[in-house]
Amino acid sequence: MIQVFEKTGPDFQRKLDALCNRSSELSTDIEAAARKTIAKVRAGGDAALRALTAEFDKRQLEAIELPAAEWDKLAARVTPEVRAAIEHAAQRVRTFHERERHASYEISEDGVRVGSRVDPLARIGIYVPGGKARYPSTVIMTAVPARVARVREIVMTTPGPSPETLAAARLAGVDRVFLIGGAQAIAAMAYGTETVPRVDKIVGPGNAYVAAAKRLVFGDVGIDSIAGPTEVVIGADDSVDPSWIAADLLAQAEHDEVAVPILIARGAEFARRVAAEVTRQVAELPRRAIAERSLTDHGAIFVVDTEDEMVDAMNRLAPEHAELAVQNARALAARVTTAGALFLGAHTPEPVGDYIAGPSHVLPTGGNSRFASPLGVSDFVKRTSIIEYDREALLAQADDIERLTAVEELDGHGRAVTIRTRGRSAP
């Protein structure tokens, strides 16, 4: 079960350092398998997708794309209450991300006009886990920001979509759904097949093979990130009920065996009370076996004495999700600079961000919050620099351009300027 580490103990620093050094590195075997799958899809197109689906998913693909009529028929099975919840989530996510729209701009000065033009991507692909899983929230959190960015076409791949996922896809503005999963789905979106169109960018979570495939196709297509195991770091003090903090740790641990649930607790007594609550509550979870493995292998409770120590540990861990369940959460939040998302106060558990708060729940993992940001509208647009000179402006800057090209020994660059300003090449 989850272990408590006190500063005076021999393993405190070793365990903290190990968690700070986690990464999204994948095994060579998984990467090799993904590479092989990608090669098959590039060579074989739709036929390869059918063969790989039969091999890996043990199902026969009658149609690679889900027909619109079948899509609507399946989506109609969703209960009115669940549909209303999906609509509520989509509305909140849309409202939040509408504030993220980027504007084009232009600056004119002394005959020079420069600017930045913002254009939406033409087509993006969303990967949504399927089969036994149902993730309508993933659809909302990826498709809605893309639609706000005015992406012209959104396609989705998922192996065996649920009615809830399909209802979310309709509400979020997805245009086409393809019934494929795994590394083969990533390859199909990255390079195109007879049926699946090539996209400009791929977003969305998946298993290790999906993550490996995204890493391998990056450069030929854009991706959001290489997503590792989900993680939460909670900073808490005894102003909060220990059972609440235990529930938050378990909410993360139940995702999968490699999820990372961490608590930074002020005070040893509070830490022990949370640990006891974790042991009590995990016995009640339907996904108990998964949660226990996560807690044992990747979880930890670190005992600190001060807010400074809490902030320092949290910034070093650079978590995907960071909860501050302390009395002065908002003041402390200003000092936490490496989290993907911050959840402030005792009444803001991380699951509100997973489903309905507003910001996309697609966040950097594996310590990447040190330099990466949550998924947003900026992920679905590209900027083009616009530059225009008149003759006088070019003439005014020609000498400096020539000096710099001479330093870099790129005479042809200088000649392209001087031939316009002097009517001949530079001597």
MIPANU-972293 format. One record per residue (C-alpha): residue in one letter; residue number from 1; x, y, z. Coordinates in Angstrom, 1 decimal. Example, Ala and Ser with C-alpha at 12.3 -4.5 7.8 and 13.67 -1.06 7.14 Angstrom:
2
A 1 12.3 -4.5 7.8
S 2 13.7 -1.1 7.1
//
This chain:
427
M 1 0.0 0.0 0.0
I 2 1.0 3.6 -0.2
Q 3 4.1 4.4 1.9
V 4 4.8 7.4 4.1
F 5 8.2 9.0 3.8
E 6 9.5 11.3 6.6
K 7 12.4 13.7 6.1
T 8 14.4 11.9 8.8
G 9 14.1 8.6 7.1
P 10 16.8 7.2 4.8
D 11 14.5 6.8 1.8
F 12 12.8 10.2 1.7
Q 13 15.2 11.9 -0.7
R 14 15.8 8.7 -2.7
K 15 12.1 8.3 -3.4
L 16 11.5 12.0 -4.1
D 17 14.5 12.1 -6.5
A 18 13.2 9.0 -8.3
L 19 9.8 10.4 -8.8
C 20 11.2 13.8 -10.0
N 21 13.3 11.9 -12.6
R 22 10.3 10.0 -14.1
S 23 10.0 10.4 -17.9
S 24 7.8 9.4 -20.9
E 25 10.5 7.0 -22.2
L 26 9.1 3.8 -23.8
S 27 10.6 0.4 -24.0
T 28 12.5 -0.5 -27.2
D 29 10.2 -3.5 -27.7
I 30 7.1 -1.3 -27.7
E 31 8.7 1.2 -30.1
A 32 9.9 -1.6 -32.4
A 33 6.4 -3.0 -32.5
A 34 4.9 0.4 -33.2
R 35 7.4 1.0 -36.0
K 36 6.5 -2.3 -37.6
T 37 2.8 -1.5 -37.5
I 38 3.3 1.9 -39.0
A 39 5.3 0.4 -41.9
K 40 2.6 -2.1 -42.6
V 41 -0.1 0.6 -42.7
R 42 2.0 2.8 -45.0
A 43 2.6 -0.1 -47.4
G 44 -0.8 -1.8 -47.2
G 45 -3.4 1.0 -46.5
D 46 -6.9 -0.2 -45.7
A 47 -6.0 -3.9 -46.1
A 48 -3.3 -3.5 -43.5
L 49 -5.8 -1.8 -41.1
R 50 -8.2 -4.7 -41.5
A 51 -5.4 -7.3 -40.9
L 52 -3.9 -5.5 -37.9
T 53 -7.4 -5.0 -36.3
A 54 -8.0 -8.8 -36.7
E 55 -4.6 -9.6 -35.2
F 56 -4.6 -7.2 -32.3
D 57 -8.3 -6.5 -31.5
K 58 -9.7 -9.9 -32.6
R 59 -12.4 -8.3 -34.6
Q 60 -13.3 -8.1 -38.3
L 61 -13.8 -4.7 -39.8
E 62 -16.7 -4.7 -42.1
A 63 -16.4 -0.9 -42.6
I 64 -13.4 1.2 -41.5
E 65 -15.6 4.3 -41.2
L 66 -18.7 4.4 -39.1
P 67 -21.7 5.4 -41.3
A 68 -23.5 8.5 -40.2
A 69 -26.8 6.7 -39.8
E 70 -25.2 4.0 -37.5
W 71 -23.4 6.7 -35.6
D 72 -26.7 8.5 -34.8
K 73 -28.5 5.3 -34.0
L 74 -25.8 4.3 -31.4
A 75 -25.6 7.8 -30.0
A 76 -29.4 7.8 -29.5
R 77 -29.0 5.1 -26.8
V 78 -27.5 7.6 -24.4
T 79 -29.9 8.5 -21.5
P 80 -31.3 12.0 -21.4
E 81 -29.5 12.7 -18.1
V 82 -26.1 11.6 -19.5
R 83 -26.6 13.6 -22.7
A 84 -27.4 16.7 -20.6
A 85 -24.2 16.2 -18.7
I 86 -22.2 15.9 -21.9
E 87 -23.8 19.1 -23.2
H 88 -23.1 20.9 -20.0
A 89 -19.4 19.8 -20.1
A 90 -19.1 20.8 -23.8
Q 91 -20.6 24.3 -23.1
R 92 -18.2 25.0 -20.3
V 93 -15.2 23.8 -22.3
R 94 -16.3 25.9 -25.2
T 95 -16.8 29.0 -23.1
F 96 -13.4 28.7 -21.5
H 97 -11.5 28.1 -24.7
E 98 -13.2 30.9 -26.6
R 99 -11.0 33.3 -24.5
E 100 -7.9 31.7 -26.0
R 101 -8.5 32.7 -29.6
H 102 -5.4 34.3 -31.1
A 103 -5.6 37.4 -33.4
S 104 -3.5 38.2 -36.4
Y 105 -1.6 41.5 -36.3
E 106 0.5 43.8 -38.4
I 107 3.1 46.5 -37.7
S 108 4.0 49.2 -40.2
E 109 7.1 51.4 -39.8
D 110 9.3 53.3 -42.3
G 111 8.2 51.3 -45.3
V 112 8.3 47.9 -43.6
R 113 5.2 45.9 -42.9
V 114 5.5 42.8 -40.8
G 115 2.8 40.8 -39.2
S 116 1.7 37.4 -38.0
R 117 -1.3 35.7 -39.6
V 118 -3.2 33.0 -37.6
D 119 -4.9 30.3 -39.6
P 120 -6.7 27.1 -38.3
L 121 -5.3 23.7 -39.2
A 122 -7.2 22.1 -42.1
R 123 -7.8 18.7 -40.6
I 124 -7.0 17.2 -37.2
G 125 -7.3 13.7 -35.8
I 126 -8.5 12.7 -32.4
Y 127 -7.5 9.3 -30.9
V 128 -10.0 8.1 -28.3
P 129 -9.5 4.8 -26.4
G 130 -12.4 2.3 -27.0
G 131 -13.3 -1.3 -26.5
K 132 -14.3 -1.7 -22.9
A 133 -13.5 2.0 -22.1
R 134 -16.0 4.8 -22.5
Y 135 -14.4 8.3 -22.7
P 136 -16.8 10.9 -23.8
S 137 -14.8 13.4 -21.8
T 138 -11.7 12.9 -24.0
V 139 -13.8 13.8 -27.1
I 140 -15.1 17.0 -25.5
M 141 -11.7 18.0 -24.2
T 142 -10.0 17.6 -27.6
A 143 -12.7 18.3 -30.2
V 144 -14.2 21.4 -28.6
P 145 -11.0 23.5 -28.5
A 146 -10.3 22.4 -32.1
R 147 -13.7 23.6 -33.2
V 148 -13.2 26.9 -31.3
A 149 -10.0 27.3 -33.3
R 150 -12.1 26.8 -36.5
V 151 -10.4 23.7 -37.6
R 152 -12.1 22.8 -40.9
E 153 -12.4 19.0 -40.4
I 154 -12.1 16.8 -37.3
V 155 -11.8 13.1 -37.6
M 156 -11.8 10.6 -34.8
T 157 -10.4 7.1 -34.5
T 158 -11.6 4.7 -31.8
P 159 -11.7 0.9 -31.5
G 160 -15.3 0.0 -30.6
P 161 -16.9 3.4 -29.7
S 162 -19.5 3.6 -26.9
P 163 -22.8 5.4 -27.4
E 164 -21.6 8.1 -24.9
T 165 -18.4 8.6 -26.9
L 166 -20.4 9.0 -30.2
A 167 -22.9 11.3 -28.6
A 168 -20.0 13.5 -27.4
A 169 -18.5 13.4 -30.9
R 170 -21.7 14.8 -32.4
L 171 -22.1 17.5 -29.7
A 172 -18.4 18.5 -30.0
G 173 -18.4 18.8 -33.8
V 174 -16.5 15.7 -35.0
D 175 -17.0 15.2 -38.7
R 176 -16.0 11.5 -39.3
V 177 -15.4 8.4 -37.1
F 178 -13.2 5.5 -37.9
L 179 -13.4 2.2 -36.1
I 180 -9.7 1.6 -35.6
G 181 -7.3 1.8 -32.7
G 182 -3.8 1.2 -31.6
A 183 -0.6 2.2 -33.5
Q 184 -2.4 1.4 -36.7
A 185 -4.9 4.2 -36.2
I 186 -2.1 6.7 -35.5
A 187 -0.3 5.6 -38.7
A 188 -3.5 5.9 -40.8
M 189 -4.1 9.4 -39.6
A 190 -0.5 10.4 -40.1
Y 191 -0.1 9.1 -43.6
G 192 -3.6 8.4 -44.9
T 193 -5.1 5.3 -46.5
E 194 -7.7 4.8 -49.1
T 195 -10.4 5.5 -46.5
V 196 -8.8 7.5 -43.7
P 197 -7.6 11.0 -44.7
R 198 -4.2 12.3 -43.7
V 199 -4.4 14.9 -40.9
D 200 -2.2 17.8 -39.9
K 201 -2.1 17.0 -36.2
I 202 -3.0 14.1 -33.9
V 203 -4.2 14.6 -30.4
G 204 -5.6 12.4 -27.6
P 205 -4.4 9.8 -25.1
G 206 -3.8 6.1 -25.7
N 207 -1.8 3.1 -24.4
A 208 2.0 2.7 -24.7
Y 209 1.8 1.5 -28.4
V 210 -0.3 4.6 -29.3
A 211 2.3 6.8 -27.5
A 212 5.2 5.1 -29.3
A 213 3.4 5.6 -32.7
K 214 2.8 9.3 -32.0
R 215 6.5 9.7 -31.2
L 216 7.5 7.9 -34.4
V 217 5.2 9.9 -36.7
F 218 6.0 13.3 -35.2
G 219 7.6 15.4 -37.9
D 220 5.5 14.0 -40.6
V 221 2.5 15.2 -38.6
G 222 2.0 17.3 -35.6
I 223 1.1 15.7 -32.2
D 224 0.0 17.1 -28.9
S 225 2.5 15.3 -26.7
I 226 3.8 11.9 -25.7
A 227 1.5 11.1 -22.9
G 228 2.8 9.0 -20.0
P 229 0.9 7.7 -17.0
T 230 -1.5 10.0 -15.4
E 231 -0.4 11.7 -12.1
V 232 -1.5 13.9 -9.3
V 233 0.5 15.7 -6.6
I 234 -1.5 16.9 -3.7
G 235 -0.3 19.4 -1.2
A 236 -2.4 19.3 1.9
D 237 -2.5 20.2 5.6
D 238 -4.7 19.2 8.5
S 239 -7.3 21.9 7.7
V 240 -8.8 19.3 5.3
D 241 -10.5 16.0 6.1
P 242 -8.0 13.2 5.6
S 243 -10.8 11.1 3.9
W 244 -11.1 13.7 1.2
I 245 -7.4 13.6 0.4
A 246 -7.4 9.8 0.4
A 247 -10.3 9.8 -2.1
D 248 -8.4 12.1 -4.4
L 249 -5.3 9.8 -4.3
L 250 -7.5 6.9 -5.2
A 251 -9.2 8.8 -8.0
Q 252 -5.8 8.9 -9.7
A 253 -4.7 5.4 -8.7
E 254 -7.7 3.7 -10.2
H 255 -6.8 4.9 -13.8
D 256 -4.2 2.1 -14.2
E 257 -1.4 0.3 -12.5
V 258 1.2 2.9 -13.5
A 259 -0.7 6.0 -12.4
V 260 1.3 8.2 -10.0
P 261 -0.6 9.4 -6.8
I 262 1.5 11.5 -4.6
L 263 0.8 13.5 -1.4
I 264 2.9 16.2 0.2
A 265 1.6 16.4 3.7
R 266 2.3 19.0 6.4
G 267 2.8 16.9 9.5
A 268 3.5 13.2 10.2
E 269 0.2 12.7 12.0
F 270 -1.9 14.0 9.2
A 271 0.1 11.9 6.7
R 272 -0.6 8.7 8.7
R 273 -4.3 9.5 8.9
V 274 -4.5 9.9 5.2
A 275 -2.6 6.6 4.7
A 276 -5.1 4.8 6.9
E 277 -8.0 6.3 5.0
V 278 -6.4 5.1 1.7
T 279 -6.2 1.6 3.1
R 280 -9.9 1.7 4.2
Q 281 -11.3 3.3 1.1
V 282 -9.4 1.2 -1.5
A 283 -11.2 -1.9 -0.3
E 284 -14.4 -0.4 -1.5
L 285 -13.2 0.4 -5.0
P 286 -14.4 -1.8 -7.9
R 287 -11.0 -1.3 -9.5
R 288 -9.3 -2.2 -6.2
A 289 -6.5 -4.4 -7.8
I 290 -5.5 -1.6 -10.2
A 291 -5.5 1.1 -7.5
E 292 -3.5 -1.0 -5.1
R 293 -0.8 -1.7 -7.7
S 294 -0.5 2.0 -8.5
L 295 -0.3 3.0 -4.8
T 296 2.3 0.4 -4.0
D 297 4.5 0.8 -7.0
H 298 4.2 4.5 -7.9
G 299 2.5 6.2 -4.9
A 300 4.1 8.1 -2.0
I 301 3.3 10.3 0.9
F 302 6.0 12.8 1.7
V 303 6.0 14.6 5.1
V 304 7.2 18.2 5.2
D 305 7.2 20.8 7.9
T 306 6.7 24.1 5.9
E 307 4.9 25.6 3.0
D 308 8.3 26.3 1.4
E 309 9.2 22.7 1.5
M 310 5.8 21.8 0.0
V 311 6.2 24.3 -2.9
D 312 9.8 23.2 -3.6
A 313 8.8 19.5 -3.8
M 314 5.8 20.3 -6.0
N 315 7.8 22.4 -8.4
R 316 10.5 19.7 -8.7
L 317 7.8 17.0 -9.4
A 318 6.2 19.2 -12.1
P 319 3.0 17.2 -12.0
E 320 0.2 16.9 -14.6
H 321 -2.3 17.7 -11.9
A 322 -1.5 19.6 -8.7
E 323 -4.0 20.0 -5.9
L 324 -3.5 22.6 -3.1
A 325 -5.8 21.5 -0.3
V 326 -4.5 24.0 2.2
Q 327 -5.9 27.1 4.0
N 328 -4.1 29.7 1.8
A 329 -4.3 27.8 -1.5
R 330 -4.6 30.8 -3.8
A 331 -1.6 32.6 -2.3
L 332 0.5 29.4 -2.4
A 333 -0.6 28.7 -6.0
A 334 1.3 31.8 -7.3
R 335 4.5 30.0 -6.3
V 336 3.7 26.7 -8.0
T 337 5.0 27.3 -11.5
T 338 5.5 23.8 -13.1
A 339 2.0 22.2 -12.9
G 340 -0.1 21.3 -15.9
A 341 -3.3 22.3 -14.0
L 342 -3.7 23.7 -10.5
F 343 -6.7 22.8 -8.3
L 344 -7.2 25.2 -5.5
G 345 -8.9 24.6 -2.2
A 346 -10.4 21.7 -0.4
H 347 -13.5 21.7 -2.5
T 348 -11.7 21.4 -5.9
P 349 -10.8 17.7 -6.4
E 350 -9.0 16.9 -9.6
P 351 -12.0 15.1 -11.2
V 352 -13.8 18.4 -11.7
G 353 -11.0 19.2 -14.2
D 354 -11.4 15.8 -15.9
Y 355 -15.0 16.4 -16.8
I 356 -16.6 19.8 -16.5
A 357 -14.6 22.8 -15.1
G 358 -13.7 24.2 -18.6
P 359 -9.9 23.9 -19.3
S 360 -9.0 20.9 -21.4
H 361 -7.9 17.9 -19.4
V 362 -5.2 17.0 -21.9
L 363 -2.1 18.0 -19.9
P 364 1.7 17.3 -20.0
T 365 2.9 14.3 -18.0
G 366 6.2 12.8 -16.9
G 367 7.6 16.1 -15.6
N 368 7.0 17.8 -18.9
S 369 4.9 20.5 -17.1
R 370 8.3 22.2 -16.6
F 371 8.1 23.4 -20.2
A 372 4.8 22.2 -21.8
S 373 1.2 23.6 -21.5
P 374 -2.3 22.2 -21.5
L 375 -4.0 21.5 -24.8
G 376 -5.8 24.6 -26.1
V 377 -6.8 26.6 -29.1
S 378 -3.1 27.4 -29.9
D 379 -2.6 23.7 -30.6
F 380 -5.0 23.9 -33.5
V 381 -3.7 26.9 -35.3
K 382 -0.5 27.9 -37.1
R 383 1.1 31.3 -37.4
T 384 2.6 32.6 -40.7
S 385 4.9 35.6 -40.6
I 386 4.1 38.3 -43.2
I 387 7.0 40.6 -44.4
E 388 6.7 43.4 -47.0
Y 389 9.4 46.1 -47.8
D 390 9.2 49.0 -50.2
R 391 12.3 50.1 -52.1
E 392 13.3 52.9 -49.6
A 393 13.0 50.5 -46.6
L 394 15.3 47.9 -48.3
L 395 17.8 50.6 -49.2
A 396 17.8 51.9 -45.6
Q 397 18.6 48.5 -44.2
A 398 20.9 47.2 -47.0
D 399 24.2 48.1 -45.4
D 400 23.4 46.3 -42.1
I 401 22.2 43.2 -44.0
E 402 25.4 43.2 -46.1
R 403 27.5 43.4 -42.9
L 404 25.7 40.5 -41.3
T 405 25.9 38.3 -44.4
A 406 29.6 39.0 -44.7
V 407 30.1 37.9 -41.1
E 408 28.3 34.6 -41.9
E 409 30.1 34.3 -45.3
L 410 26.9 34.0 -47.2
D 411 27.6 36.2 -50.1
G 412 24.6 35.1 -52.1
H 413 22.4 36.5 -49.3
G 414 24.0 39.9 -49.5
R 415 23.8 39.9 -53.3
A 416 20.0 39.3 -53.2
V 417 19.7 42.7 -51.4
T 418 22.4 44.7 -53.2
I 419 21.3 43.8 -56.6
R 420 18.0 45.5 -55.8
T 421 19.4 48.5 -54.1
R 422 22.4 49.3 -56.3
G 423 21.4 47.7 -59.5
R 424 24.3 45.3 -59.3
S 425 26.0 42.8 -57.0
A 426 28.1 43.9 -54.1
P 427 31.8 44.2 -54.9
//
